Amino acid sequence: MHTPNPNLPDPQADPRDIEENKTIGALAYLLFFLPLLAARNSRFAMYHANQGLLLLLALVAGNIVLGIIPLIGWLLIPLLNLVCFVYLILGVMNAVNGRMNPLPFMPNIDILK
C-alpha cells in the first residue's frame, strides 16, 4: 500500500478531467505517448503517461541488465516480465478507477510534464 510522502503534494486532478480521460489514461500503459497526442492538457492522462513511461524504462533496463548476467539473470527475466505485467494491470486499474496512485516501488520522477 502506498503511504503518501508528507513533503510532496498528493497528486490530484479535476473530476471532469478524470472522467473525460480515463480511457486515455488506461491506454497510456500500453502506449505512453498517446496522452501526448490526444490529451496534452490533461493532468490525469499525463500522470498515467509518465507512469507508463517509467514502467517501460524499468522493463527495458531490467531486461538489459539481467540479459548480461549469465544463467541467474536469464532465469530472472521471466520473473521481471511477470512483475511488469502485474504493474501494467495495476496502472490500468488505477486509471480506469480514476486514481492517481503511483505504482509500488517506482521512483517518483516526472519525465513527462
Beta strands, then each sheet from edge to edge (+ up, - down):
end
